[in-house]
Amino acid sequence: MQPARHHGHGRSALYALLTACLGIVSITLVQCTMVGDKTTGVQVFKNNASSCIKDCNDRYKVLFDQEQQLHHTNVESCQALPPADRGDCLAAEGARHSARMAELSQGKTDCQNGCHNQGGDTGN
């Protein structure tokens, strides 16, 4: 007596049915769209754009001040080096400082731009 052979047709049909159901659910969910606060009358975020921008400005002022202090400390450290090493140190510190200031400026801009997106910031 030979064991019964299962061809897997039942399993294939089950997978096809599950795939079809997932496809229908996916299409249904894609049809949903977010509506703006003005449409629903509900404010999603408590902070408005101007307070968000103020928060960005305050946050980045602290970061800018910290970077200025670090730059000052690093320049003093470079000045303490022997004259042969001082120039390279100051040049490297100047490049580092410039790159960091540019990074902070971009972060502040991104933060402020995020304030106009549903009233929240990007958290940078």
N, C-alpha and C positions, 0 to 999 in steps of 0.2 A: 504494500500500500504506500503510495506516495503522499507526502504532505501537501496540503492545499497550497497553491501558489497565489499569492496576492499580487496583483498587477499594479497596484498603486493608483488605479483610476479613481477610487474614492478619495484618496489623499489629494490627488491633483485637483479634483472638483472642489474639495474643501479650500485649498489654497486659492483657487480661482475665485471662489465666492468671497473669501476674506479680502483678497486684493480688490475686488469690485466694491466691496463695502468701504474699504479705506479710501478708494478713489472718490466715491460719492461724498464721504465725510470731508475729504480734503477740498473738494470743489465747493462744498457748502461753506466751509470755514474761510476760504479765500474770498468769498463774496462779502464778508464782513469788513466794514471800513470804520476807522476811527472818525469821530466827528469832533469839531472844535468846541471849545468851552462856550462860545457864544451861541452855538446851536442848542446846547442842552441847558444852558443857564447855570451850569455847575462849574465852579472854579476848581480846577484840578490841583493847583499849587497855591499855597497861602501867600507866598512872596510874589510881588509884582516885579516887572522888569527893572524898575528903577532901584528897588532895594536889592535885587540880585546883582545889578551892576555895582552898587555901593559895596556889597560883600566881596565882589571880585577885586575892586580897587583896594579895599582894606587888606585882603589876603595877600595881594601881590606887593603892596607897600612893605609889608613885613618881610617878604621874600627878597625884595630889592635891597632893603636895609641890611639884611643878613649877608647878602652877596657883597655889598659895599664893605662891610666890616671884614669879611673873609679876604677880600682883595687887598685891603689895607694891611692886614696881618701878613699876607703872603708877600707883598712888596717889601715890608720890613724884614722878613726872613731873607729875601733875595739880597737886600742891601747889606746884610750881615755876612754874606759870602765873600770869598776872595775875589778881587777885581776880575780875574780871568773867567770866573764862573757867573759873575753877576749879570752880565748882558744877556746870556742865554736864559737865565732864570727869569729875568724881567720880561723878556720877549715871550717866553712860554706862559707866564702868568697873565700877561696882557692878552694873549690869544684865548686863554681859558676864560678870563673874565668877560671878554667880548662875546664869546660863544654863549656863556651862561646868561648874560644880559639879553641877548637876542632870544634865547630860549624862554626866559621869563616874560619878555614882551609878547612873544607869540602865545604863551600860555594865558596871559591876561586878555589878549584879544579873543582867543578861543572861548575863554570863560564868559566874557561879555557877549559874544555872539550867541552862546548857549542860553543866555538870559532871554533872548528873543524867541527861543524855541520852547513854547509852553510855559515860560516863566521860570524855568530852572536853569542851573548852570551845569557845566560839564564836569565839574569837580577836579579840575587840574590844579 
